[in-house]
Amino acid sequence: MSLDGILKYAMKRAHYKARQVIGKDGFTEDDFQSLRQELLADVLQRLPKFNGDRSSAKTFICRLIDNRIASLVKHRHAACRDPRRNECSLDDWVHDEDSRWVRRDTTISEDRARAHTGQAPRNRQERLELTIDMTRVVDSLPDDLRDLCERLRSQTMAEISRETGLSRGSIYGRIKLIRARFAEAGLDYYV
């Protein structure tokens, strides 16, 4: 593999792995560019040590990037345990707006807490509006499709097939009809 090919592969792999880590282990979308650059810099720094007799260039690059990501994740977790950090606990006692002592977790809105923990990226109003829109679409479905929607919330395809006597192919066909209805309502992203 030529040097140009090695560099192209390294850039592609660094981009892929950086994208893969976003949203995990505390890495956010804001970290993407710097993470990708750090992975590439590590590969370029270690590329002179590549020995073609021991492995292929692609394997070498993959190992470098995987090891660097593992080190970054380990460092990120170690930083979370660092007692010198100036962050506070939700169990701490603070004054509220009426100067009463309350636990810090009671001063944070439910929306902010759910967004911070990654449980809900939308605020309460958006979640309510989405629920209303989805309920309207489900309510507009014929009875058999509405029943299938309810079953899909808690059952597997095999269980639905056994209980209803429908083949899986038939169930998948009905799911296509449901998806089409959601697409008509502009909600195809959610199904």
C-alpha positions in Angstrom: 0.0 0.0 0.0 1.4 3.4 -0.9 1.9 6.2 1.6 -1.0 8.1 0.0 -3.3 5.1 0.4 -2.1 4.6 4.0 -2.9 8.3 4.8 -6.3 8.1 3.2 -7.2 4.9 5.1 -6.0 6.5 8.4 -8.2 9.6 7.8 -11.2 7.4 6.9 -10.7 5.1 9.9 -10.1 8.0 12.4 -13.3 9.7 11.1 -15.3 6.5 11.5 -14.0 5.7 15.0 -14.4 9.2 16.2 -18.0 9.2 15.0 -18.6 5.9 16.7 -17.5 7.2 20.1 -19.7 10.3 20.0 -22.5 9.9 22.5 -20.7 7.3 24.6 -18.4 7.7 27.6 -19.1 11.4 27.9 -18.0 12.3 24.3 -20.3 14.9 22.7 -20.7 16.2 19.2 -18.4 19.1 20.1 -15.6 16.6 20.8 -15.8 15.1 17.3 -13.2 17.2 15.4 -10.7 17.3 18.2 -11.0 13.5 18.7 -10.6 12.8 15.0 -7.5 15.1 14.9 -6.0 13.4 18.0 -6.5 10.0 16.4 -4.8 11.1 13.2 -1.9 12.8 15.0 -1.3 9.6 17.0 -1.2 7.5 13.8 1.1 10.0 12.0 3.4 10.0 15.0 3.7 6.2 15.2 3.7 5.5 11.5 7.5 5.4 11.2 7.4 2.4 13.6 5.3 0.4 11.1 6.8 -3.0 10.1 5.2 -4.6 7.1 6.6 -8.0 8.1 4.5 -8.1 11.2 1.1 -6.9 9.9 -0.6 -5.0 7.1 -0.8 -1.2 7.2 -4.6 -1.4 7.7 -4.2 -3.7 10.8 -1.5 -1.4 12.2 -3.7 1.7 11.8 -6.7 0.0 13.3 -4.7 -1.1 16.3 -3.3 2.3 16.8 -6.7 4.0 16.6 -8.4 1.4 18.8 -5.7 1.6 21.5 -5.8 5.4 21.4 -9.5 5.5 21.9 -9.2 3.0 24.8 -6.7 5.3 26.4 -8.9 8.4 25.9 -11.9 6.6 27.4 -9.8 5.4 30.3 -8.5 8.9 30.9 -12.1 10.3 30.7 -13.3 7.8 33.3 -10.3 8.6 35.6 -11.1 12.3 35.3 -14.6 11.5 36.6 -13.1 9.9 39.7 -10.6 12.7 40.3 -11.3 14.2 43.8 -9.8 17.5 42.8 -12.6 18.3 40.5 -14.7 21.3 41.5 -18.0 19.7 40.7 -20.8 19.2 43.2 -23.1 16.4 44.1 -26.8 16.3 43.7 -26.9 15.1 47.3 -25.4 18.3 48.6 -27.6 20.7 50.6 -28.1 24.2 49.2 -30.4 27.2 49.8 -33.4 27.4 47.5 -35.0 30.7 46.3 -36.9 30.9 49.7 -33.6 30.4 51.6 -34.6 27.0 52.8 -32.1 24.1 52.9 -32.9 21.5 50.3 -31.0 18.9 48.4 -29.5 20.1 45.2 -31.4 17.5 43.1 -34.7 19.2 44.0 -33.6 22.5 42.5 -33.1 21.1 39.0 -36.0 20.8 36.6 -37.1 17.3 35.5 -36.4 18.3 31.8 -32.9 19.4 32.6 -32.1 16.3 34.6 -33.5 14.0 31.9 -31.5 15.8 29.2 -28.3 15.8 31.3 -28.6 12.0 31.9 -29.3 11.4 28.2 -32.8 10.0 28.9 -34.7 12.7 27.0 -33.1 15.1 24.5 -36.4 16.9 24.1 -38.0 19.2 26.6 -41.4 18.3 28.2 -43.4 20.4 25.8 -41.8 18.8 22.7 -42.4 15.3 24.2 -46.0 16.1 24.8 -46.6 17.4 21.3 -44.8 14.3 19.8 -47.0 12.0 21.9 -50.2 13.8 20.8 -49.1 13.6 17.1 -48.2 9.9 17.3 -51.5 9.1 19.2 -53.4 10.9 16.4 -51.8 8.7 13.8 -52.3 5.5 15.7 -55.9 6.4 16.4 -56.5 7.0 12.7 -55.3 3.4 11.8 -57.8 0.6 11.2 -58.5 -1.7 14.2 -56.1 -4.5 13.0 -53.2 -2.1 12.5 -53.9 -0.3 15.8 -53.9 -3.7 17.5 -50.6 -4.5 15.8 -49.0 -1.2 17.0 -50.1 -2.1 20.6 -48.6 -5.6 20.4 -45.3 -4.3 18.9 -44.8 -2.2 22.0 -44.3 -5.3 24.2 -44.1 -8.5 22.0 -41.7 -10.0 19.6 -42.7 -10.8 16.0 -42.7 -14.5 16.8 -45.1 -14.0 19.7 -47.4 -11.8 17.6 -47.4 -14.4 14.8 -48.3 -17.2 17.3 -51.1 -15.3 18.9 -52.7 -13.8 15.8 -52.0 -16.7 13.4 -50.5 -14.3 10.9 -47.3 -15.2 9.1 -44.3 -13.0 9.7 -44.4 -11.8 6.1 -48.0 -10.7 6.6 -47.0 -8.8 9.8 -44.1 -7.1 8.0 -46.5 -6.1 5.2 -48.8 -4.5 7.8 -45.9 -2.7 9.4 -45.1 -1.2 6.0 -48.7 0.2 5.9 -48.2 1.7 9.4 -44.9 3.2 8.4 -46.6 4.8 5.4 -49.2 6.4 7.6 -46.5 7.8 9.9 -44.6 9.1 6.8 -47.8 10.8 5.6 -48.0 12.6 8.9 -44.3 13.6 8.8 -43.4 11.3 11.6 -41.5 8.6 9.7 -38.3 9.5 11.6 -39.9 8.0 14.8 -40.9 4.5 13.4 
